Amino acid sequence: MATCKQSANRKRLFRKPSLKYPNPTFHRTPILKKCPQVKGIVTKVTTMSPKKPNSAIRHVAKVGLSNSLRLTARLPGKGYLCTKYSRVLVRGGRANDLPGVGYSAIRGVFDFSPVVSKKKRRSVYGVTRPIGFTKFVRRSLRRL
């Protein structure tokens, strides 16, 4: 008779591994529990200094998630309105030079403010399209 451990390993063998993740049970964002994003409440906003070759002050937040787990998420972009008890949406995406930070907060969702006066890469920083701004100009209205 097979033990529990042996039967679990047998199931794992029959899952199809990929080149990036040879072990099918391994995930880069295990705290999200296979969800794309999870809502959470900020318990502490603080700063960190990055790993060896880099030197800066990076903003991070300790977040208690709705699935009753806690993590450290980075706060991307310049300037933010995010304090204790703010609601944030957390996604995967690690900060390369911050050890132990494998998640990012999404700007412009819930109480986490978008970046002010951002023109390029607006979707990353939660900025809405300015009034009258469009890249597409109808052919009949183009200047020759």
N, CA, C and O atoms as CSV, one atom per row, in Angstrom:
chain,resi,resn,atom,element,x,y,z
A,1,MET,N,N,0.841,-1.185,0.000
A,1,MET,CA,C,0.000,0.000,0.000
A,1,MET,C,C,0.886,1.248,0.000
A,1,MET,O,O,1.865,1.314,0.743
A,2,ALA,N,N,0.540,2.247,-0.839
A,2,ALA,CA,C,1.339,3.471,-0.944
A,2,ALA,C,C,1.026,4.415,0.220
A,2,ALA,O,O,-0.107,4.500,0.694
A,3,THR,N,N,2.062,5.115,0.657
A,3,THR,CA,C,1.855,6.109,1.711
A,3,THR,C,C,1.267,7.386,1.101
A,3,THR,O,O,1.223,7.540,-0.120
A,4,CYS,N,N,0.818,8.292,1.967
A,4,CYS,CA,C,0.245,9.559,1.494
A,4,CYS,C,C,1.271,10.341,0.674
A,4,CYS,O,O,0.944,10.909,-0.367
A,5,LYS,N,N,2.504,10.361,1.152
A,5,LYS,CA,C,3.570,11.093,0.472
A,5,LYS,C,C,3.815,10.508,-0.919
A,5,LYS,O,O,3.986,11.255,-1.883
A,6,GLN,N,N,3.833,9.181,-1.028
A,6,GLN,CA,C,4.078,8.528,-2.311
A,6,GLN,C,C,2.948,8.810,-3.297
A,6,GLN,O,O,3.204,9.069,-4.473
A,7,SER,N,N,1.707,8.764,-2.832
A,7,SER,CA,C,0.587,9.027,-3.737
A,7,SER,C,C,0.576,10.488,-4.187
A,7,SER,O,O,0.203,10.776,-5.325
A,8,ALA,N,N,0.980,11.417,-3.313
A,8,ALA,CA,C,1.067,12.826,-3.698
A,8,ALA,C,C,2.143,13.026,-4.753
A,8,ALA,O,O,1.948,13.773,-5.712
A,9,ASN,N,N,3.277,12.359,-4.578
A,9,ASN,CA,C,4.349,12.450,-5.566
A,9,ASN,C,C,3.916,11.858,-6.899
A,9,ASN,O,O,4.303,12.360,-7.954
A,10,ARG,N,N,3.122,10.804,-6.862
A,10,ARG,CA,C,2.656,10.164,-8.087
A,10,ARG,C,C,1.766,11.119,-8.882
A,10,ARG,O,O,1.877,11.210,-10.105
A,11,LYS,N,N,0.865,11.843,-8.166
A,11,LYS,CA,C,0.016,12.821,-8.842
A,11,LYS,C,C,0.858,13.923,-9.485
A,11,LYS,O,O,0.563,14.387,-10.586
A,12,ARG,N,N,1.902,14.328,-8.782
A,12,ARG,CA,C,2.760,15.399,-9.271
A,12,ARG,C,C,3.496,14.976,-10.544
A,12,ARG,O,O,3.763,15.799,-11.421
A,13,LEU,N,N,3.817,13.691,-10.633
A,13,LEU,CA,C,4.537,13.201,-11.809
A,13,LEU,C,C,3.697,13.316,-13.066
A,13,LEU,O,O,4.233,13.557,-14.147
A,14,PHE,N,N,2.388,13.147,-12.942
A,14,PHE,CA,C,1.545,13.119,-14.124
A,14,PHE,C,C,1.115,14.503,-14.585
A,14,PHE,O,O,0.545,14.637,-15.668
A,15,ARG,N,N,1.378,15.546,-13.779
A,15,ARG,CA,C,1.124,16.899,-14.262
A,15,ARG,C,C,2.207,17.285,-15.233
A,15,ARG,O,O,3.359,16.881,-15.082
A,16,LYS,N,N,1.838,18.078,-16.246
A,16,LYS,CA,C,2.807,18.420,-17.277
A,16,LYS,C,C,3.698,19.583,-16.803
A,16,LYS,O,O,3.188,20.682,-16.585
A,17,PRO,N,N,5.001,19.370,-16.640
A,17,PRO,CA,C,5.879,20.464,-16.229
A,17,PRO,C,C,6.222,21.371,-17.409
A,17,PRO,O,O,6.165,20.948,-18.564
A,18,SER,N,N,6.575,22.610,-17.111
A,18,SER,CA,C,7.018,23.526,-18.154
A,18,SER,C,C,8.500,23.805,-17.962
A,18,SER,O,O,9.083,23.420,-16.948
A,19,LEU,N,N,9.109,24.475,-18.938
A,19,LEU,CA,C,10.529,24.771,-18.831
A,19,LEU,C,C,10.799,25.791,-17.730
A,19,LEU,O,O,11.804,25.701,-17.024
A,20,LYS,N,N,9.891,26.766,-17.587
A,20,LYS,CA,C,10.110,27.808,-16.592
A,20,LYS,C,C,9.897,27.280,-15.183
A,20,LYS,O,O,10.660,27.616,-14.277
A,21,TYR,N,N,8.869,26.456,-14.982
A,21,TYR,CA,C,8.569,25.901,-13.667
A,21,TYR,C,C,8.592,24.385,-13.761
A,21,TYR,O,O,7.557,23.774,-14.029
A,22,PRO,N,N,9.745,23.762,-13.548
A,22,PRO,CA,C,9.811,22.305,-13.678
A,22,PRO,C,C,8.959,21.568,-12.652
A,22,PRO,O,O,8.456,20.479,-12.929
A,23,ASN,N,N,8.792,22.160,-11.461
A,23,ASN,CA,C,7.935,21.546,-10.443
A,23,ASN,C,C,6.548,22.191,-10.548
A,23,ASN,O,O,6.419,23.382,-10.262
A,24,PRO,N,N,5.517,21.456,-10.944
A,24,PRO,CA,C,4.200,22.060,-11.194
A,24,PRO,C,C,3.552,22.692,-9.971
A,24,PRO,O,O,2.641,23.507,-10.119
A,25,THR,N,N,3.997,22.339,-8.762
A,25,THR,CA,C,3.380,22.909,-7.569
A,25,THR,C,C,4.025,24.227,-7.161
A,25,THR,O,O,3.565,24.864,-6.213
A,26,PHE,N,N,5.077,24.651,-7.852
A,26,PHE,CA,C,5.800,25.863,-7.485
A,26,PHE,C,C,5.154,27.080,-8.132
A,26,PHE,O,O,4.915,27.094,-9.339
A,27,HIS,N,N,4.871,28.108,-7.324
A,27,HIS,CA,C,4.342,29.359,-7.843
A,27,HIS,C,C,5.194,30.498,-7.320
A,27,HIS,O,O,5.726,30.427,-6.212
A,28,ARG,N,N,5.321,31.545,-8.115
A,28,ARG,CA,C,6.069,32.709,-7.654
A,28,ARG,C,C,5.268,33.530,-6.649
A,28,ARG,O,O,5.847,34.259,-5.844
A,29,THR,N,N,3.949,33.419,-6.688
A,29,THR,CA,C,3.097,34.193,-5.790
A,29,THR,C,C,2.161,33.264,-5.025
A,29,THR,O,O,0.960,33.247,-5.297
A,30,PRO,N,N,2.682,32.493,-4.074
A,30,PRO,CA,C,1.824,31.523,-3.386
A,30,PRO,C,C,0.778,32.167,-2.486
A,30,PRO,O,O,-0.273,31.574,-2.247
A,31,ILE,N,N,1.046,33.373,-1.981
A,31,ILE,CA,C,0.105,33.999,-1.045
A,31,ILE,C,C,-1.190,34.406,-1.744
A,31,ILE,O,O,-2.240,34.470,-1.103
A,32,LEU,N,N,-1.131,34.683,-3.055
A,32,LEU,CA,C,-2.336,35.070,-3.792
A,32,LEU,C,C,-3.266,33.884,-4.035
A,32,LEU,O,O,-4.423,34.074,-4.409
A,33,LYS,N,N,-2.779,32.676,-3.828
A,33,LYS,CA,C,-3.575,31.449,-3.981
A,33,LYS,C,C,-4.236,31.354,-5.353
A,33,LYS,O,O,-5.445,31.149,-5.455
A,34,LYS,N,N,-3.438,31.504,-6.402
A,34,LYS,CA,C,-3.841,31.356,-7.807
A,34,LYS,C,C,-4.846,32.408,-8.268
A,34,LYS,O,O,-5.509,32.213,-9.287
A,35,CYS,N,N,-4.974,33.514,-7.545
A,35,CYS,CA,C,-5.823,34.621,-7.975
A,35,CYS,C,C,-4.943,35.691,-8.607
A,35,CYS,O,O,-3.798,35.859,-8.188
A,36,PRO,N,N,-5.440,36.415,-9.596
A,36,PRO,CA,C,-4.609,37.454,-10.213
A,36,PRO,C,C,-4.314,38.622,-9.279
A,36,PRO,O,O,-3.196,39.138,-9.263
A,37,GLN,N,N,-5.311,39.042,-8.501
A,37,GLN,CA,C,-5.116,40.104,-7.515
A,37,GLN,C,C,-5.921,39.763,-6.262
A,37,GLN,O,O,-6.894,39.009,-6.311
A,38,VAL,N,N,-5.487,40.339,-5.139
A,38,VAL,CA,C,-6.198,40.144,-3.879
A,38,VAL,C,C,-6.295,41.485,-3.169
A,38,VAL,O,O,-5.349,42.273,-3.177
A,39,LYS,N,N,-7.447,41.739,-2.555
A,39,LYS,CA,C,-7.657,42.976,-1.809
A,39,LYS,C,C,-7.058,42.837,-0.418
A,39,LYS,O,O,-7.078,41.763,0.184
A,40,GLY,N,N,-6.521,43.957,0.083
A,40,GLY,CA,C,-5.939,43.928,1.412
A,40,GLY,C,C,-6.009,45.281,2.087
A,40,GLY,O,O,-6.363,46.281,1.463
A,41,ILE,N,N,-5.668,45.308,3.366
A,41,ILE,CA,C,-5.649,46.542,4.148
A,41,ILE,C,C,-4.229,46.766,4.647
A,41,ILE,O,O,-3.603,45.864,5.205
A,42,VAL,N,N,-3.730,47.984,4.438
A,42,VAL,CA,C,-2.363,48.327,4.821
A,42,VAL,C,C,-2.270,48.399,6.340
A,42,VAL,O,O,-3.067,49.072,6.993
A,43,THR,N,N,-1.279,47.691,6.896
A,43,THR,CA,C,-1.052,47.742,8.333
A,43,THR,C,C,0.131,48.636,8.691
A,43,THR,O,O,0.215,49.141,9.810
A,44,LYS,N,N,1.046,48.830,7.738
A,44,LYS,CA,C,2.210,49.673,8.015
A,44,LYS,C,C,2.833,50.120,6.698
A,44,LYS,O,O,3.015,49.307,5.792
A,45,VAL,N,N,3.162,51.401,6.586
A,45,VAL,CA,C,3.871,51.929,5.419
A,45,VAL,C,C,5.273,52.303,5.868
A,45,VAL,O,O,5.443,53.044,6.836
A,46,THR,N,N,6.279,51.793,5.166
A,46,THR,CA,C,7.659,52.028,5.573
A,46,THR,C,C,8.563,52.097,4.344
A,46,THR,O,O,8.084,52.021,3.213
A,47,THR,N,N,9.857,52.239,4.564
A,47,THR,CA,C,10.829,52.288,3.471
A,47,THR,C,C,11.859,51.193,3.660
A,47,THR,O,O,12.074,50.704,4.769
A,48,MET,N,N,12.496,50.812,2.553
A,48,MET,CA,C,13.562,49.814,2.572
A,48,MET,C,C,14.707,50.314,1.721
A,48,MET,O,O,14.510,51.137,0.826
A,49,SER,N,N,15.888,49.826,1.991
A,49,SER,CA,C,17.024,50.115,1.112
A,49,SER,C,C,17.303,48.874,0.273
A,49,SER,O,O,17.202,47.759,0.784
A,50,PRO,N,N,17.649,49.037,-1.000
A,50,PRO,CA,C,17.815,47.884,-1.885
A,50,PRO,C,C,19.124,47.119,-1.658
A,50,PRO,O,O,19.963,47.504,-0.843
A,51,LYS,N,N,19.264,46.018,-2.412
A,51,LYS,CA,C,20.437,45.155,-2.292
A,51,LYS,C,C,21.701,45.839,-2.790
A,51,LYS,O,O,21.647,46.972,-3.270
A,52,LYS,N,N,22.821,45.169,-2.681
A,52,LYS,CA,C,24.160,45.726,-2.752
A,52,LYS,C,C,24.475,46.755,-3.849
A,52,LYS,O,O,24.810,47.883,-3.486
A,53,PRO,N,N,24.400,46.474,-5.128
A,53,PRO,CA,C,24.905,47.512,-6.041
A,53,PRO,C,C,24.025,48.760,-6.096
A,53,PRO,O,O,24.492,49.821,-6.511
A,54,ASN,N,N,22.760,48.654,-5.686
A,54,ASN,CA,C,21.847,49.799,-5.767
A,54,ASN,C,C,21.787,50.553,-4.440
A,54,ASN,O,O,22.060,50.008,-3.370
A,55,SER,N,N,21.413,51.841,-4.557
A,55,SER,CA,C,21.303,52.666,-3.367
A,55,SER,C,C,20.142,53.627,-3.556
A,55,SER,O,O,20.168,54.465,-4.457
A,56,ALA,N,N,19.123,53.511,-2.712
A,56,ALA,CA,C,17.943,54.373,-2.814
A,56,ALA,C,C,17.064,54.142,-1.595
A,56,ALA,O,O,17.421,53.403,-0.678
A,57,ILE,N,N,15.912,54.787,-1.607
A,57,ILE,CA,C,14.889,54.519,-0.602
A,57,ILE,C,C,13.659,54.042,-1.342
A,57,ILE,O,O,13.079,54.791,-2.129
A,58,ARG,N,N,13.256,52.820,-1.103
A,58,ARG,CA,C,12.086,52.244,-1.762
A,58,ARG,C,C,10.935,52.188,-0.751
A,58,ARG,O,O,11.131,51.850,0.416
A,59,HIS,N,N,9.746,52.524,-1.222
A,59,HIS,CA,C,8.575,52.532,-0.350
A,59,HIS,C,C,7.868,51.182,-0.422
A,59,HIS,O,O,7.584,50.675,-1.507
A,60,VAL,N,N,7.591,50.613,0.737
A,60,VAL,CA,C,6.888,49.335,0.816
A,60,VAL,C,C,5.804,49.433,1.881
A,60,VAL,O,O,5.818,50.330,2.724
A,61,ALA,N,N,4.869,48.496,1.827
A,61,ALA,CA,C,3.779,48.464,2.796
A,61,ALA,C,C,3.541,47.030,3.246
A,61,ALA,O,O,3.594,46.099,2.442
A,62,LYS,N,N,3.280,46.864,4.526
A,62,LYS,CA,C,2.834,45.577,5.045
A,62,LYS,C,C,1.329,45.540,4.859
A,62,LYS,O,O,0.621,46.456,5.276
A,63,VAL,N,N,0.841,44.471,4.229
A,63,VAL,CA,C,-0.576,44.389,3.874
A,63,VAL,C,C,-1.172,43.109,4.446
A,63,VAL,O,O,-0.621,42.022,4.277
A,64,GLY,N,N,-2.303,43.254,5.122
A,64,GLY,CA,C,-3.081,42.099,5.556
A,64,GLY,C,C,-4.165,41.827,4.530
A,64,GLY,O,O,-5.027,42.673,4.294
A,65,LEU,N,N,-4.127,40.656,3.924
A,65,LEU,CA,C,-5.029,40.351,2.806
A,65,LEU,C,C,-6.380,39.837,3.293
A,65,LEU,O,O,-6.545,39.451,4.451
A,66,SER,N,N,-7.338,39.845,2.373
A,66,SER,CA,C,-8.682,39.370,2.700
A,66,SER,C,C,-8.709,37.863,2.906
A,66,SER,O,O,-9.651,37.341,3.501
A,67,ASN,N,N,-7.674,37.144,2.419
A,67,ASN,CA,C,-7.607,35.706,2.675
A,67,ASN,C,C,-6.804,35.406,3.951
A,67,ASN,O,O,-6.281,34.306,4.128
A,68,SER,N,N,-6.721,36.414,4.837
A,68,SER,CA,C,-6.127,36.325,6.171
A,68,SER,C,C,-4.634,35.989,6.161
A,68,SER,O,O,-4.128,35.397,7.114
A,69,LEU,N,N,-3.931,36.360,5.095
A,69,LEU,CA,C,-2.480,36.220,5.048
A,69,LEU,C,C,-1.867,37.612,4.999
A,69,LEU,O,O,-2.540,38.586,4.661
A,70,ARG,N,N,-0.580,37.698,5.340
A,70,ARG,CA,C,0.098,38.994,5.333
A,70,ARG,C,C,1.291,38.944,4.399
A,70,ARG,O,O,1.915,37.895,4.240
A,71,LEU,N,N,1.615,40.082,3.774
A,71,LEU,CA,C,2.759,40.155,2.889
A,71,LEU,C,C,3.318,41.571,2.862
A,71,LEU,O,O,2.716,42.504,3.392
A,72,THR,N,N,4.474,41.710,2.236
A,72,THR,CA,C,5.086,43.016,2.028
A,72,THR,C,C,4.963,43.344,0.550
A,72,THR,O,O,5.435,42.582,-0.294
A,73,ALA,N,N,4.337,44.464,0.225
A,73,ALA,CA,C,4.124,44.866,-1.167
A,73,ALA,C,C,4.845,46.180,-1.424
A,73,ALA,O,O,4.927,47.039,-0.546
A,74,ARG,N,N,5.363,46.323,-2.627
A,74,ARG,CA,C,6.038,47.564,-2.970
A,74,ARG,C,C,5.018,48.563,-3.463
A,74,ARG,O,O,3.999,48.187,-4.042
A,75,LEU,N,N,5.293,49.848,-3.233
A,75,LEU,CA,C,4.415,50.924,-3.666
A,75,LEU,C,C,5.090,51.627,-4.844
A,75,LEU,O,O,6.005,52.426,-4.641
A,76,PRO,N,N,4.651,51.339,-6.072
A,76,PRO,CA,C,5.367,51.871,-7.241
A,76,PRO,C,C,5.056,53.342,-7.504
A,76,PRO,O,O,4.026,53.855,-7.065
A,77,GLY,N,N,5.943,54.009,-8.214
A,77,GLY,CA,C,5.721,55.387,-8.645
A,77,GLY,C,C,6.096,56.414,-7.595
A,77,GLY,O,O,6.379,56.092,-6.441
A,78,LYS,N,N,6.088,57.676,-8.041
A,78,LYS,CA,C,6.457,58.779,-7.152
A,78,LYS,C,C,5.244,59.266,-6.390
A,78,LYS,O,O,4.164,59.418,-6.961
A,79,GLY,N,N,5.419,59.512,-5.095
A,79,GLY,CA,C,4.374,60.109,-4.277
A,79,GLY,C,C,3.114,59.261,-4.206
A,79,GLY,O,O,2.691,58.689,-5.210
A,80,TYR,N,N,2.518,59.177,-3.033
A,80,TYR,CA,C,1.307,58.371,-2.904
A,80,TYR,C,C,0.519,58.814,-1.688
A,80,TYR,O,O,1.072,59.344,-0.725
A,81,LEU,N,N,-0.777,58.586,-1.752
A,81,LEU,CA,C,-1.655,58.747,-0.603
A,81,LEU,C,C,-2.039,57.345,-0.163
A,81,LEU,O,O,-3.053,56.797,-0.595
A,82,CYS,N,N,-1.226,56.784,0.688
A,82,CYS,CA,C,-1.470,55.431,1.174
A,82,CYS,C,C,-0.983,55.383,2.616
A,82,CYS,O,O,0.219,55.450,2.874
A,83,THR,N,N,-1.907,55.268,3.544
A,83,THR,CA,C,-1.559,55.265,4.962
A,83,THR,C,C,-2.095,53.993,5.608
A,83,THR,O,O,-2.645,53.122,4.933
A,84,LYS,N,N,-1.930,53.903,6.896
A,84,LYS,CA,C,-2.457,52.756,7.630
A,84,LYS,C,C,-3.970,52.699,7.462
A,84,LYS,O,O,-4.637,53.733,7.470
A,85,TYR,N,N,-4.498,51.519,7.313
A,85,TYR,CA,C,-5.925,51.221,7.110
A,85,TYR,C,C,-6.418,51.586,5.707
A,85,TYR,O,O,-7.626,51.552,5.471
A,86,SER,N,N,-5.542,51.931,4.781
A,86,SER,CA,C,-5.966,52.134,3.392
A,86,SER,C,C,-6.229,50.779,2.742
A,86,SER,O,O,-5.559,49.793,3.049
A,87,ARG,N,N,-7.214,50.739,1.839
A,87,ARG,CA,C,-7.483,49.512,1.102
A,87,ARG,C,C,-6.653,49.528,-0.182
A,87,ARG,O,O,-6.595,50.547,-0.870
A,88,VAL,N,N,-6.018,48.416,-0.504
A,88,VAL,CA,C,-5.207,48.317,-1.718
A,88,VAL,C,C,-5.500,46.998,-2.420
A,88,VAL,O,O,-5.994,46.047,-1.813
A,89,LEU,N,N,-5.184,46.963,-3.716
A,89,LEU,CA,C,-5.271,45.738,-4.501
A,89,LEU,C,C,-3.842,45.306,-4.788
A,89,LEU,O,O,-3.047,46.087,-5.310
A,90,VAL,N,N,-3.516,44.065,-4.450
A,90,VAL,CA,C,-2.146,43.570,-4.561
A,90,VAL,C,C,-2.070,42.564,-5.690
A,90,VAL,O,O,-2.942,41.705,-5.821
A,91,ARG,N,N,-1.030,42.664,-6.509
A,91,ARG,CA,C,-0.767,41.713,-7.583
A,91,ARG,C,C,0.629,41.142,-7.403
A,91,ARG,O,O,1.396,41.612,-6.562
A,92,GLY,N,N,0.955,40.134,-8.189
A,92,GLY,CA,C,2.315,39.601,-8.177
A,92,GLY,C,C,3.247,40.550,-8.904
A,92,GLY,O,O,2.792,41.478,-9.573
A,93,GLY,N,N,4.504,40.334,-8.786
A,93,GLY,CA,C,5.483,41.182,-9.447
A,93,GLY,C,C,6.496,41.658,-8.440
A,93,GLY,O,O,6.241,42.586,-7.673
A,94,ARG,N,N,7.639,41.023,-8.446
A,94,ARG,CA,C,8.610,41.299,-7.398
A,94,ARG,C,C,9.441,42.533,-7.698
A,94,ARG,O,O,9.575,42.940,-8.852
A,95,ALA,N,N,9.994,43.119,-6.657
A,95,ALA,CA,C,10.953,44.205,-6.792
A,95,ALA,C,C,12.331,43.556,-6.811
A,95,ALA,O,O,12.742,42.942,-5.826
A,96,ASN,N,N,13.045,43.687,-7.924
A,96,ASN,CA,C,14.296,42.946,-8.116
A,96,ASN,C,C,15.312,43.192,-7.007
A,96,ASN,O,O,16.001,42.263,-6.583
A,97,ASP,N,N,15.411,44.423,-6.535
A,97,ASP,CA,C,16.482,44.736,-5.587
A,97,ASP,C,C,16.000,44.814,-4.137
A,97,ASP,O,O,16.743,45.265,-3.265
A,98,LEU,N,N,14.768,44.381,-3.873
A,98,LEU,CA,C,14.278,44.355,-2.492
A,98,LEU,C,C,14.081,42.906,-2.052
A,98,LEU,O,O,13.163,42.243,-2.532
A,99,PRO,N,N,14.914,42.407,-1.160
A,99,PRO,CA,C,14.765,41.010,-0.737
A,99,PRO,C,C,13.484,40.806,0.067
A,99,PRO,O,O,13.181,41.575,0.979
A,100,GLY,N,N,12.746,39.774,-0.280
A,100,GLY,CA,C,11.526,39.440,0.447
A,100,GLY,C,C,10.286,40.167,-0.020
A,100,GLY,O,O,9.215,39.986,0.559
A,101,VAL,N,N,10.402,40.996,-1.067
A,101,VAL,CA,C,9.243,41.724,-1.590
A,101,VAL,C,C,8.918,41.143,-2.962
A,101,VAL,O,O,9.620,41.409,-3.938
A,102,GLY,N,N,7.853,40.352,-3.031
A,102,GLY,CA,C,7.482,39.693,-4.285
A,102,GLY,C,C,6.146,40.135,-4.825
A,102,GLY,O,O,5.609,39.496,-5.730
A,103,TYR,N,N,5.583,41.227,-4.291
A,103,TYR,CA,C,4.245,41.664,-4.674
A,103,TYR,C,C,4.237,43.178,-4.850
A,103,TYR,O,O,5.072,43.879,-4.278
A,104,SER,N,N,3.293,43.679,-5.642
A,104,SER,CA,C,3.167,45.119,-5.871
A,104,SER,C,C,1.722,45.539,-5.654
A,104,SER,O,O,0.795,44.783,-5.944
A,105,ALA,N,N,1.538,46.745,-5.142
A,105,ALA,CA,C,0.201,47.317,-5.004
A,105,ALA,C,C,-0.167,47.993,-6.320
A,105,ALA,O,O,0.703,48.527,-7.009
A,106,ILE,N,N,-1.446,47.972,-6.671
A,106,ILE,CA,C,-1.913,48.550,-7.934
A,106,ILE,C,C,-2.404,49.968,-7.666
A,106,ILE,O,O,-3.238,50.188,-6.788
A,107,ARG,N,N,-1.879,50.933,-8.433
A,107,ARG,CA,C,-2.231,52.330,-8.222
A,107,ARG,C,C,-3.586,52.647,-8.835
A,107,ARG,O,O,-3.980,52.062,-9.844
A,108,GLY,N,N,-4.288,53.572,-8.215
A,108,GLY,CA,C,-5.562,54.033,-8.750
A,108,GLY,C,C,-6.738,53.128,-8.464
A,108,GLY,O,O,-7.805,53.310,-9.050
A,109,VAL,N,N,-6.577,52.153,-7.575
A,109,VAL,CA,C,-7.662,51.240,-7.215
A,109,VAL,C,C,-7.890,51.349,-5.710
A,109,VAL,O,O,-6.930,51.398,-4.941
A,110,PHE,N,N,-9.144,51.386,-5.286
A,110,PHE,CA,C,-9.525,51.557,-3.886
A,110,PHE,C,C,-8.946,52.873,-3.345
A,110,PHE,O,O,-9.188,53.931,-3.925
A,111,ASP,N,N,-8.189,52.820,-2.246
A,111,ASP,CA,C,-7.712,54.043,-1.605
A,111,ASP,C,C,-6.299,54.435,-2.030
A,111,ASP,O,O,-5.778,55.447,-1.560
A,112,PHE,N,N,-5.674,53.661,-2.900
A,112,PHE,CA,C,-4.296,53.931,-3.307
A,112,PHE,C,C,-4.311,54.880,-4.501
A,112,PHE,O,O,-4.754,54.508,-5.587
A,113,SER,N,N,-3.830,56.100,-4.301
A,113,SER,CA,C,-3.983,57.171,-5.290
A,113,SER,C,C,-3.149,56.919,-6.544
A,113,SER,O,O,-2.083,56.308,-6.461
A,114,PRO,N,N,-3.623,57.385,-7.716
A,114,PRO,CA,C,-2.814,57.316,-8.932
A,114,PRO,C,C,-1.690,58.344,-8.893
A,114,PRO,O,O,-1.688,59.243,-8.051
A,115,VAL,N,N,-0.729,58.205,-9.817
A,115,VAL,CA,C,0.386,59.146,-9.895
A,115,VAL,C,C,-0.111,60.450,-10.498
A,115,VAL,O,O,-0.850,60.440,-11.483
A,116,VAL,N,N,0.288,61.563,-9.916
A,116,VAL,CA,C,-0.160,62.871,-10.390
A,116,VAL,C,C,0.644,63.273,-11.622
A,116,VAL,O,O,1.856,63.068,-11.676
A,117,SER,N,N,-0.040,63.847,-12.607
A,117,SER,CA,C,0.539,64.386,-13.850
A,117,SER,C,C,1.417,63.370,-14.579
A,117,SER,O,O,2.542,63.677,-14.975
A,118,LYS,N,N,0.893,62.165,-14.751
A,118,LYS,CA,C,1.610,61.132,-15.498
A,118,LYS,C,C,1.035,61.080,-16.902
A,118,LYS,O,O,-0.182,60.989,-17.064
A,119,LYS,N,N,1.895,61.136,-17.933
A,119,LYS,CA,C,1.435,61.129,-19.318
A,119,LYS,C,C,1.701,59.786,-20.003
A,119,LYS,O,O,0.847,59.281,-20.731
A,120,LYS,N,N,2.868,59.214,-19.775
A,120,LYS,CA,C,3.227,57.951,-20.412
A,120,LYS,C,C,3.069,56.806,-19.421
A,120,LYS,O,O,3.191,56.998,-18.211
A,121,ARG,N,N,2.798,55.611,-19.943
A,121,ARG,CA,C,2.578,54.403,-19.135
A,121,ARG,C,C,1.499,54.649,-18.095
A,121,ARG,O,O,1.647,54.261,-16.936
A,122,ARG,N,N,0.419,55.289,-18.504
A,122,ARG,CA,C,-0.630,55.680,-17.562
A,122,ARG,C,C,-1.311,54.479,-16.931
A,122,ARG,O,O,-1.688,54.529,-15.760
A,123,SER,N,N,-1.474,53.401,-17.686
A,123,SER,CA,C,-2.200,52.246,-17.159
A,123,SER,C,C,-1.463,51.605,-15.992
A,123,SER,O,O,-2.092,51.025,-15.107
A,124,VAL,N,N,-0.142,51.703,-15.980
A,124,VAL,CA,C,0.636,51.108,-14.896
A,124,VAL,C,C,0.438,51.895,-13.603
A,124,VAL,O,O,0.492,51.326,-12.513
A,125,TYR,N,N,0.208,53.201,-13.722
A,125,TYR,CA,C,0.129,54.061,-12.546
A,125,TYR,C,C,-1.273,54.574,-12.268
A,125,TYR,O,O,-1.432,55.507,-11.481
A,126,GLY,N,N,-2.290,53.999,-12.885
A,126,GLY,CA,C,-3.677,54.273,-12.547
A,126,GLY,C,C,-4.187,55.639,-12.951
A,126,GLY,O,O,-5.106,56.163,-12.322
A,127,VAL,N,N,-3.609,56.232,-13.990
A,127,VAL,CA,C,-4.003,57.577,-14.414
A,127,VAL,C,C,-5.009,57.467,-15.552
A,127,VAL,O,O,-4.800,56.710,-16.500
A,128,THR,N,N,-6.108,58.228,-15.457
A,128,THR,CA,C,-7.106,58.228,-16.525
A,128,THR,C,C,-6.644,59.106,-17.675
A,128,THR,O,O,-5.759,59.944,-17.503
A,129,ARG,N,N,-7.232,58.920,-18.834
A,129,ARG,CA,C,-6.851,59.689,-20.011
A,129,ARG,C,C,-7.277,61.146,-19.850
A,129,ARG,O,O,-8.421,61.414,-19.483
A,130,PRO,N,N,-6.373,62.090,-20.120
A,130,PRO,CA,C,-6.747,63.506,-20.019
A,130,PRO,C,C,-7.829,63.869,-21.033
A,130,PRO,O,O,-7.936,63.237,-22.084
A,131,ILE,N,N,-8.630,64.887,-20.717
A,131,ILE,CA,C,-9.711,65.307,-21.604
A,131,ILE,C,C,-9.115,65.864,-22.897
A,131,ILE,O,O,-8.219,66.707,-22.871
A,132,GLY,N,N,-9.628,65.378,-24.022
A,132,GLY,CA,C,-9.146,65.848,-25.327
A,132,GLY,C,C,-7.855,65.199,-25.780
A,132,GLY,O,O,-7.311,65.572,-26.820
A,133,PHE,N,N,-7.351,64.232,-25.021
A,133,PHE,CA,C,-6.091,63.577,-25.395
A,133,PHE,C,C,-6.390,62.271,-26.104
A,133,PHE,O,O,-7.064,61.404,-25.549
A,134,THR,N,N,-5.895,62.122,-27.330
A,134,THR,CA,C,-6.014,60.864,-28.044
A,134,THR,C,C,-4.871,60.743,-29.034
A,134,THR,O,O,-4.446,61.736,-29.624
A,135,LYS,N,N,-4.373,59.528,-29.217
A,135,LYS,CA,C,-3.316,59.315,-30.208
A,135,LYS,C,C,-3.912,59.170,-31.592
A,135,LYS,O,O,-3.261,59.461,-32.596
A,136,PHE,N,N,-5.173,58.713,-31.637
A,136,PHE,CA,C,-5.805,58.485,-32.927
A,136,PHE,C,C,-6.461,59.769,-33.417
A,136,PHE,O,O,-7.245,60.387,-32.697
A,137,VAL,N,N,-6.136,60.166,-34.643
A,137,VAL,CA,C,-6.768,61.321,-35.279
A,137,VAL,C,C,-7.404,60.820,-36.565
A,137,VAL,O,O,-6.743,60.171,-37.376
A,138,ARG,N,N,-8.692,61.119,-36.756
A,138,ARG,CA,C,-9.402,60.651,-37.929
A,138,ARG,C,C,-8.719,61.172,-39.190
A,138,ARG,O,O,-8.247,62.309,-39.224
A,139,ARG,N,N,-8.668,60.340,-40.219
A,139,ARG,CA,C,-7.935,60.657,-41.440
A,139,ARG,C,C,-8.415,61.975,-42.071
A,139,ARG,O,O,-7.610,62.758,-42.575
A,140,SER,N,N,-9.718,62.205,-42.038
A,140,SER,CA,C,-10.258,63.410,-42.659
A,140,SER,C,C,-9.844,64.689,-41.919
A,140,SER,O,O,-9.876,65.780,-42.489
A,141,LEU,N,N,-9.451,64.543,-40.631
A,141,LEU,CA,C,-9.063,65.706,-39.839
A,141,LEU,C,C,-7.545,65.918,-39.751
A,141,LEU,O,O,-7.083,66.900,-39.169
A,142,ARG,N,N,-6.777,64.991,-40.333
A,142,ARG,CA,C,-5.317,65.115,-40.264
A,142,ARG,C,C,-4.836,66.251,-41.148
A,142,ARG,O,O,-5.409,66.547,-42.197
A,143,ARG,N,N,-3.773,66.870,-40.688
A,143,ARG,CA,C,-3.128,67.918,-41.507
A,143,ARG,C,C,-2.125,67.244,-42.429
A,143,ARG,O,O,-1.445,66.295,-42.040
A,144,LEU,N,N,-2.042,67.744,-43.650
A,144,LEU,CA,C,-1.119,67.144,-44.620
A,144,LEU,C,C,0.236,67.800,-44.557
A,144,LEU,O,O,1.139,67.423,-45.304
